[in-house]
Amino acid sequence: MSILFAIGVAYGLSKDKDGSAALTGFVGFLVVTTLCSPTAYSMIMGIAIEQVPAAFSKINNQFVGILVGVLAAELYNRYSGVELPKAFSFFSGRRLVPILTSFLMILLSFVLMYVWPFIYNALVLFGENIKDLGSLGAGIYAFFNRLLISVGLHHALNSVFWFDVVGINDIPNFLAGAKSLATGLAEKGLC
């Protein structure tokens, strides 16, 4: 889903709806998720892989896909018409944008290496607080879910609750036969 957001947002926000805008979003997403993977993070920071924050094992998510898509579309809109000197003319226009996006995403990856754990922990805290509110939390979730449907961002919210972003893992627990979150956690020995 996150790759679809990176590609779809980049394509949807591009000025001429060209396929190279979608390619730009895809390239940018691959750069960010590769550089912010737990293995790359441990090598870059010079720490053991066991010391890598848990946030980097969840870097492949809708929030990052949307962020990359918006940045890729902005670069595409701004630089897709650039003409380089004759010696570099092959890289002019639409071919220049994925290259520029790669460099921007390298910078974004280094920013995310410091910022992403805080964002991830805020998402975890948000999900746990909503879950602990019981029926009021379900109402708040439903309100924001319906509010975000019109722009497609409800998938980013749903990923917090439906999948294993914060440990709630609602859909896989249901498919495994758990009757409730508490039952699913108890069966796994976590509660």
C-alpha positions in Angstrom: 0.0 0.0 0.0 2.8 2.4 0.8 4.4 2.0 -2.6 1.1 2.7 -4.2 0.8 5.9 -2.2 4.3 7.0 -3.3 3.5 6.3 -7.0 -0.1 7.5 -6.9 0.6 10.7 -5.1 3.5 11.6 -7.3 1.5 10.8 -10.4 -1.7 12.5 -9.2 0.0 15.8 -8.1 2.2 16.0 -11.3 1.2 18.8 -13.7 0.9 16.7 -16.8 0.1 13.2 -15.4 3.1 11.6 -17.1 4.4 8.2 -16.2 7.8 9.5 -15.4 6.3 11.3 -12.3 5.1 7.9 -11.1 8.6 6.4 -11.7 10.0 9.3 -9.7 7.8 8.5 -6.7 8.8 4.8 -6.9 12.5 5.6 -7.1 12.2 8.0 -4.2 10.4 5.5 -2.1 13.0 2.8 -2.8 15.8 5.2 -1.8 14.1 6.1 1.5 13.1 2.6 2.6 16.5 1.2 1.6 18.5 3.8 3.5 16.2 3.7 6.6 16.1 -0.1 6.8 17.4 -1.6 10.0 20.4 -3.0 8.3 21.4 0.2 6.6 20.7 2.2 9.8 22.9 0.0 11.9 25.8 0.3 9.3 25.4 4.1 9.0 25.2 4.8 12.7 27.8 2.2 13.5 25.7 0.3 16.0 24.7 -3.3 16.4 21.5 -4.3 14.6 19.9 -5.2 17.9 20.2 -1.6 19.0 18.3 -0.2 16.0 15.1 1.4 17.2 11.9 -0.6 16.4 10.6 2.3 14.3 13.0 1.5 11.4 11.5 -2.0 11.0 8.2 -0.2 10.2 9.6 2.4 7.8 7.7 0.9 4.9 4.4 2.6 5.6 1.8 4.9 4.2 3.0 8.1 5.9 6.4 7.7 4.3 4.8 6.9 0.9 2.7 10.0 1.0 5.7 12.2 2.0 7.8 10.8 -0.8 5.0 11.1 -3.3 4.4 14.8 -2.5 8.1 15.6 -2.7 8.6 13.7 -5.9 5.6 15.5 -7.5 7.0 18.9 -6.5 10.4 18.1 -8.0 8.7 16.8 -11.1 6.6 19.9 -11.5 9.5 22.2 -11.0 12.3 20.4 -13.0 10.6 18.3 -15.7 11.1 21.1 -18.3 14.8 21.9 -17.5 17.1 21.8 -20.5 20.8 21.0 -19.7 23.8 21.8 -21.9 24.2 19.7 -25.1 26.8 17.4 -23.5 24.2 16.4 -20.8 21.1 16.8 -22.9 20.2 13.1 -22.5 19.5 13.8 -18.8 17.3 16.9 -19.6 13.6 17.2 -18.7 11.8 14.2 -17.3 15.0 12.1 -17.1 16.5 14.6 -14.7 13.8 14.4 -12.1 14.4 10.8 -10.8 18.1 11.7 -10.4 17.3 14.9 -8.4 14.7 12.9 -6.4 17.3 10.3 -5.5 19.5 13.0 -4.1 16.7 14.7 -2.2 15.6 11.3 -0.8 19.1 10.7 0.5 18.8 13.9 2.4 15.3 13.0 3.6 16.5 9.6 4.8 19.2 11.2 7.0 16.6 13.5 8.4 14.2 10.6 9.0 17.0 8.7 10.8 16.7 11.2 13.6 13.0 12.2 13.3 11.2 9.0 12.4 11.6 7.3 15.9 9.7 10.3 17.4 7.0 10.2 14.8 6.6 6.4 15.1 6.4 6.6 18.9 3.7 9.3 18.6 1.7 7.0 16.2 2.1 4.1 18.7 1.0 6.3 21.6 -2.0 7.6 19.5 -3.0 4.0 18.6 -2.7 2.8 22.2 -4.6 5.7 23.6 -7.5 5.3 21.1 -7.6 1.5 21.8 -7.7 2.1 25.6 -10.6 4.5 25.3 -12.9 1.6 24.5 -16.1 2.6 22.7 -15.3 6.3 22.8 -12.0 5.5 21.1 -13.9 3.4 18.4 -16.1 6.5 17.8 -13.1 8.8 17.5 -11.4 6.3 15.1 -14.6 6.1 13.0 -15.0 9.9 12.8 -11.4 10.4 11.6 -11.6 7.4 9.3 -14.7 8.8 7.6 -13.2 12.3 7.5 -10.1 11.1 5.8 -11.8 8.9 3.2 -12.5 11.8 0.9 -8.8 12.3 0.3 -7.7 8.7 0.6 -5.7 9.2 3.8 -7.8 6.8 5.8 -5.4 4.0 4.7 -2.7 5.7 6.7 -5.0 5.7 9.8 -6.2 2.2 9.2 -2.6 0.8 9.0 -2.2 1.8 12.7 -5.1 -0.4 13.8 -5.5 -3.1 11.2 -2.0 -4.2 10.8 1.1 -4.7 12.9 2.2 -1.0 13.0 1.7 -0.6 16.7 1.0 -4.2 17.7 -2.8 -4.1 17.4 -2.8 -6.3 14.3 -6.6 -6.5 14.1 -7.0 -8.2 10.7 -4.4 -10.9 11.1 -5.7 -11.6 14.7 -9.2 -12.0 13.3 -8.1 -14.3 10.5 -6.2 -16.4 13.0 -9.4 -16.9 14.9 -8.9 -14.5 17.9 -12.3 -13.3 19.2 -10.9 -10.1 20.6 -7.6 -8.2 21.0 -7.3 -9.5 24.5 -7.9 -13.1 23.4 -5.3 -12.7 20.7 -2.7 -11.3 23.0 -3.5 -14.0 25.6 -3.1 -16.8 23.1 0.4 -15.4 22.2 1.3 -15.2 25.9 1.5 -11.4 25.8 -1.2 -10.7 28.2 
